Amino acid sequence: IVGVHWGTENSHVVTDAQRILAQKIADWGADIIIGTHPHVVQTIEMLTSAKDGTQVPVAYSLGNFVSTQIQADNLIGILLTFDITKTTQPDGIVSSCVIENVKAIPEVMHYDANFQNARAYLFRDYTDELAASHGNGSMSRAYIQSVLEENIPAEYLVLD
């Protein structure tokens, strides 16, 4: 598992540099790549390792988990979940490690006026009423869902 601090702050767009480095990391033998730094969510995709042809998931940015930033996009994050299947031979040598069932579970950082009472909610538990009371004055479930659907492929995104 490789964690990478990369990308352009506040941009949902994955840079060429991120893609090039992700492919190199996959080719070097990573089983999964998890990115941070842009403070907003970025896409998830599968890369094929040139080393052995395995599929390597890369989540370019998980967004923010805990934040009291002002912009709505900076208050949206994802919890990345996945299954790891490791095959070990009788001699103790690991012959394979497969990452499957990659899922992005969205979360929302909420705070009241003046950044008071900050707390994180899973998107599925975040109501329209909570969004209307958000201290930044511009949150809505519909907006959050649109950001998620624009940036996270449907096969990974778990909205409920």
Phi and psi restraints in degrees (value plus and minus 20) as a CYANA .aco file:
   2 VAL   PHI    -136.3   -96.3
   2 VAL   PSI     107.3   147.3
   3 GLY   PHI    -123.7   -83.7
   3 GLY   PSI     111.8   151.8
   4 VAL   PHI    -146.9  -106.9
   4 VAL   PSI     113.1   153.1
   5 HIS   PHI    -119.1   -79.1
   5 HIS   PSI      84.6   124.6
   6 TRP   PHI    -175.4  -135.4
   6 TRP   PSI     158.5   198.5
   7 GLY   PHI      70.3   110.3
   7 GLY   PSI     153.5   193.5
   8 THR   PHI    -115.8   -75.8
   8 THR   PSI     106.7   146.7
   9 GLU   PHI     -76.1   -36.1
   9 GLU   PSI     118.9   158.9
  10 ASN   PHI      44.3    84.3
  10 ASN   PSI      -1.0    39.0
  11 SER   PHI    -137.4   -97.4
  11 SER   PSI     109.1   149.1
  12 HIS   PHI     -99.0   -59.0
  12 HIS   PSI     -28.8    11.2
  13 VAL   PHI    -104.7   -64.7
  13 VAL   PSI     105.6   145.6
  14 VAL   PHI     -96.0   -56.0
  14 VAL   PSI     110.0   150.0
  15 THR   PHI    -101.2   -61.2
  15 THR   PSI     140.8   180.8
  16 ASP   PHI     -79.6   -39.6
  16 ASP   PSI     -58.4   -18.4
  17 ALA   PHI     -81.8   -41.8
  17 ALA   PSI     -59.7   -19.7
  18 GLN   PHI     -82.7   -42.7
  18 GLN   PSI     -66.6   -26.6
  19 ARG   PHI     -83.7   -43.7
  19 ARG   PSI     -61.8   -21.8
  20 ILE   PHI     -84.6   -44.6
  20 ILE   PSI     -66.6   -26.6
  21 LEU   PHI     -85.6   -45.6
  21 LEU   PSI     -60.5   -20.5
  22 ALA   PHI     -78.4   -38.4
  22 ALA   PSI     -64.2   -24.2
  23 GLN   PHI     -84.1   -44.1
  23 GLN   PSI     -60.8   -20.8
  24 LYS   PHI     -82.1   -42.1
  24 LYS   PSI     -63.9   -23.9
  25 ILE   PHI     -82.5   -42.5
  25 ILE   PSI     -61.4   -21.4
  26 ALA   PHI     -82.9   -42.9
  26 ALA   PSI     -63.5   -23.5
  27 ASP   PHI     -85.2   -45.2
  27 ASP   PSI     -50.6   -10.6
  28 TRP   PHI     -97.0   -57.0
  28 TRP   PSI     -28.3    11.7
  29 GLY   PHI      96.7   136.7
  29 GLY   PSI     -11.8    28.2
  30 ALA   PHI     -84.3   -44.3
  30 ALA   PSI     127.6   167.6
  31 ASP   PHI    -113.8   -73.8
  31 ASP   PSI     -48.6    -8.6
  32 ILE   PHI    -175.5  -135.5
  32 ILE   PSI     127.8   167.8
  33 ILE   PHI    -144.4  -104.4
  33 ILE   PSI     107.8   147.8
  34 ILE   PHI    -143.3  -103.3
  34 ILE   PSI      98.6   138.6
  35 GLY   PHI    -122.1   -82.1
  35 GLY   PSI     132.1   172.1
  36 THR   PHI    -161.6  -121.6
  36 THR   PSI     152.4   192.4
  37 HIS   PHI     100.5   140.5
  37 HIS   PSI     -61.8   -21.8
  38 PRO   PHI     -86.2   -46.2
  38 PRO   PSI     -32.9     7.1
  39 HIS   PHI      48.9    88.9
  39 HIS   PSI     -12.6    27.4
  40 VAL   PHI    -157.8  -117.8
  40 VAL   PSI     139.5   179.5
  41 VAL   PHI     -93.1   -53.1
  41 VAL   PSI     125.0   165.0
  42 GLN   PHI    -148.8  -108.8
  42 GLN   PSI     149.9   189.9
  43 THR   PHI     -82.8   -42.8
  43 THR   PSI     145.7   185.7
  44 ILE   PHI    -140.6  -100.6
  44 ILE   PSI     117.1   157.1
  45 GLU   PHI    -170.7  -130.7
  45 GLU   PSI     147.2   187.2
  46 MET   PHI    -122.5   -82.5
  46 MET   PSI     114.6   154.6
  47 LEU   PHI    -131.5   -91.5
  47 LEU   PSI     134.8   174.8
  48 THR   PHI    -124.7   -84.7
  48 THR   PSI     103.3   143.3
  49 SER   PHI     -91.5   -51.5
  49 SER   PSI     108.0   148.0
  50 ALA   PHI     -89.3   -49.3
  50 ALA   PSI     -41.3    -1.3
  51 LYS   PHI     -84.8   -44.8
  51 LYS   PSI     -67.7   -27.7
  52 ASP   PHI    -165.1  -125.1
  52 ASP   PSI     -12.0    28.0
  53 GLY   PHI      59.2    99.2
  53 GLY   PSI     -15.7    24.3
  54 THR   PHI     -90.7   -50.7
  54 THR   PSI     134.9   174.9
  55 GLN   PHI    -107.1   -67.1
  55 GLN   PSI     108.1   148.1
  56 VAL   PHI    -139.3   -99.3
  56 VAL   PSI      92.7   132.7
  57 PRO   PHI     -91.8   -51.8
  57 PRO   PSI     121.1   161.1
  58 VAL   PHI    -151.6  -111.6
  58 VAL   PSI     103.6   143.6
  59 ALA   PHI    -123.8   -83.8
  59 ALA   PSI      86.7   126.7
  60 TYR   PHI     -87.3   -47.3
  60 TYR   PSI     -54.8   -14.8
  61 SER   PHI    -176.4  -136.4
  61 SER   PSI     110.8   150.8
  62 LEU   PHI    -104.0   -64.0
  62 LEU   PSI     -24.6    15.4
  63 GLY   PHI      55.8    95.8
  63 GLY   PSI    -179.1  -139.1
  64 ASN   PHI    -117.6   -77.6
  64 ASN   PSI     119.2   159.2
  65 PHE   PHI    -113.5   -73.5
  65 PHE   PSI     -70.2   -30.2
  66 VAL   PHI    -144.7  -104.7
  66 VAL   PSI     101.6   141.6
  67 SER   PHI    -180.2  -140.2
  67 SER   PSI     129.6   169.6
  68 THR   PHI    -142.5  -102.5
  68 THR   PSI      15.5    55.5
  69 GLN   PHI     -87.5   -47.5
  69 GLN   PSI     147.5   187.5
  70 ILE   PHI    -110.6   -70.6
  70 ILE   PSI     -62.1   -22.1
  71 GLN   PHI     -88.3   -48.3
  71 GLN   PSI     117.6   157.6
  72 ALA   PHI     -74.8   -34.8
  72 ALA   PSI     -62.6   -22.6
  73 ASP   PHI     -82.7   -42.7
  73 ASP   PSI     -46.4    -6.4
  74 ASN   PHI     -99.6   -59.6
  74 ASN   PSI     -24.3    15.7
  75 LEU   PHI    -127.2   -87.2
  75 LEU   PSI     -10.8    29.2
  76 ILE   PHI    -132.8   -92.8
  76 ILE   PSI     110.1   150.1
  77 GLY   PHI    -158.1  -118.1
  77 GLY   PSI     153.3   193.3
  78 ILE   PHI    -150.8  -110.8
  78 ILE   PSI     122.8   162.8
  79 LEU   PHI    -115.2   -75.2
  79 LEU   PSI     102.4   142.4
  80 LEU   PHI    -114.1   -74.1
  80 LEU   PSI     105.1   145.1
  81 THR   PHI    -140.4  -100.4
  81 THR   PSI     133.7   173.7
  82 PHE   PHI    -186.7  -146.7
  82 PHE   PSI     141.1   181.1
  83 ASP   PHI    -123.2   -83.2
  83 ASP   PSI     119.6   159.6
  84 ILE   PHI    -133.7   -93.7
  84 ILE   PSI     103.8   143.8
  85 THR   PHI    -133.9   -93.9
  85 THR   PSI      93.5   133.5
  86 LYS   PHI    -128.3   -88.3
  86 LYS   PSI     109.8   149.8
  87 THR   PHI    -126.9   -86.9
  87 THR   PSI     103.0   143.0
  88 THR   PHI    -135.6   -95.6
  88 THR   PSI     112.7   152.7
  89 GLN   PHI     -97.0   -57.0
  89 GLN   PSI     142.0   182.0
  90 PRO   PHI     -74.8   -34.8
  90 PRO   PSI     -47.2    -7.2
  91 ASP   PHI    -103.7   -63.7
  91 ASP   PSI     -16.6    23.4
  92 GLY   PHI      71.1   111.1
  92 GLY   PSI     -23.2    16.8
  93 ILE   PHI    -100.1   -60.1
  93 ILE   PSI     110.4   150.4
  94 VAL   PHI     -96.6   -56.6
  94 VAL   PSI     102.5   142.5
  95 SER   PHI    -118.8   -78.8
  95 SER   PSI     -41.6    -1.6
  96 SER   PHI    -180.2  -140.2
  96 SER   PSI     132.9   172.9
  97 CYS   PHI    -158.7  -118.7
  97 CYS   PSI      98.0   138.0
  98 VAL   PHI    -137.8   -97.8
  98 VAL   PSI     111.6   151.6
  99 ILE   PHI    -120.7   -80.7
  99 ILE   PSI     105.0   145.0
 100 GLU   PHI    -156.2  -116.2
 100 GLU   PSI     150.2   190.2
 101 ASN   PHI      35.4    75.4
 101 ASN   PSI      25.6    65.6
 102 VAL   PHI     -91.2   -51.2
 102 VAL   PSI     107.2   147.2
 103 LYS   PHI    -156.2  -116.2
 103 LYS   PSI     124.1   164.1
 104 ALA   PHI    -130.8   -90.8
 104 ALA   PSI      91.3   131.3
 105 ILE   PHI    -121.2   -81.2
 105 ILE   PSI      91.7   131.7
 106 PRO   PHI     -92.0   -52.0
 106 PRO   PSI     127.8   167.8
 107 GLU   PHI    -156.5  -116.5
 107 GLU   PSI     137.6   177.6
 108 VAL   PHI    -148.0  -108.0
 108 VAL   PSI     114.3   154.3
 109 MET   PHI    -112.5   -72.5
 109 MET   PSI     105.0   145.0
 110 HIS   PHI    -138.8   -98.8
 110 HIS   PSI     123.1   163.1
 111 TYR   PHI    -168.2  -128.2
 111 TYR   PSI     136.3   176.3
 112 ASP   PHI    -106.3   -66.3
 112 ASP   PSI    -194.2  -154.2
 113 ALA   PHI     -74.0   -34.0
 113 ALA   PSI     126.5   166.5
 114 ASN   PHI      39.8    79.8
 114 ASN   PSI       9.0    49.0
 115 PHE   PHI      42.8    82.8
 115 PHE   PSI       5.3    45.3
 116 GLN   PHI    -103.4   -63.4
 116 GLN   PSI     131.8   171.8
 117 ASN   PHI      38.1    78.1
 117 ASN   PSI      27.1    67.1
 118 ALA   PHI     -88.8   -48.8
 118 ALA   PSI     116.6   156.6
 119 ARG   PHI    -180.0  -140.0
 119 ARG   PSI     134.4   174.4
 120 ALA   PHI    -122.0   -82.0
 120 ALA   PSI     121.8   161.8
 121 TYR   PHI    -147.6  -107.6
 121 TYR   PSI     121.7   161.7
 122 LEU   PHI     -85.8   -45.8
 122 LEU   PSI     122.5   162.5
 123 PHE   PHI     -74.4   -34.4
 123 PHE   PSI     -59.6   -19.6
 124 ARG   PHI     -81.7   -41.7
 124 ARG   PSI     -42.5    -2.5
 125 ASP   PHI    -120.0   -80.0
 125 ASP   PSI     -22.4    17.6
 126 TYR   PHI    -108.8   -68.8
 126 TYR   PSI      96.5   136.5
 127 THR   PHI    -113.0   -73.0
 127 THR   PSI     144.2   184.2
 128 ASP   PHI     -81.2   -41.2
 128 ASP   PSI     -55.1   -15.1
 129 GLU   PHI     -85.2   -45.2
 129 GLU   PSI     -63.7   -23.7
 130 LEU   PHI     -81.8   -41.8
 130 LEU   PSI     -66.3   -26.3
 131 ALA   PHI     -78.6   -38.6
 131 ALA   PSI     -60.7   -20.7
 132 ALA   PHI     -86.1   -46.1
 132 ALA   PSI     -43.5    -3.5
 133 SER   PHI    -117.4   -77.4
 133 SER   PSI     -13.7    26.3
 134 HIS   PHI     -82.7   -42.7
 134 HIS   PSI     119.3   159.3
 135 GLY   PHI     -84.1   -44.1
 135 GLY   PSI     -39.6     0.4
 136 ASN   PHI    -103.8   -63.8
 136 ASN   PSI     -30.4     9.6
 137 GLY   PHI      55.9    95.9
 137 GLY   PSI     -15.0    25.0
 138 SER   PHI    -158.1  -118.1
 138 SER   PSI       9.2    49.2
 139 MET   PHI    -117.7   -77.7
 139 MET   PSI     127.2   167.2
 140 SER   PHI    -174.3  -134.3
 140 SER   PSI     130.0   170.0
 141 ARG   PHI     -80.4   -40.4
 141 ARG   PSI     -59.3   -19.3
 142 ALA   PHI     -81.9   -41.9
 142 ALA   PSI     -62.0   -22.0
 143 TYR   PHI     -85.7   -45.7
 143 TYR   PSI     -66.3   -26.3
 144 ILE   PHI     -77.7   -37.7
 144 ILE   PSI     -66.7   -26.7
 145 GLN   PHI     -82.7   -42.7
 145 GLN   PSI     -58.9   -18.9
 146 SER   PHI     -85.0   -45.0
 146 SER   PSI     -59.5   -19.5
 147 VAL   PHI     -82.2   -42.2
 147 VAL   PSI     -64.4   -24.4
 148 LEU   PHI     -83.8   -43.8
 148 LEU   PSI     -66.8   -26.8
 149 GLU   PHI     -88.8   -48.8
 149 GLU   PSI     -48.1    -8.1
 150 GLU   PHI     -94.9   -54.9
 150 GLU   PSI     -43.9    -3.9
 151 ASN   PHI    -137.4   -97.4
 151 ASN   PSI     -39.3     0.7
 152 ILE   PHI    -136.9   -96.9
 152 ILE   PSI     100.7   140.7
 153 PRO   PHI     -77.0   -37.0
 153 PRO   PSI     122.9   162.9
 154 ALA   PHI     -75.6   -35.6
 154 ALA   PSI     -52.8   -12.8
 155 GLU   PHI     -87.8   -47.8
 155 GLU   PSI     -35.2     4.8
 156 TYR   PHI    -126.0   -86.0
 156 TYR   PSI     -45.7    -5.7
 157 LEU   PHI    -100.1   -60.1
 157 LEU   PSI     106.8   146.8
 158 VAL   PHI    -134.7   -94.7
 158 VAL   PSI      81.7   121.7
 159 LEU   PHI    -109.2   -69.2
 159 LEU   PSI     -38.7     1.3
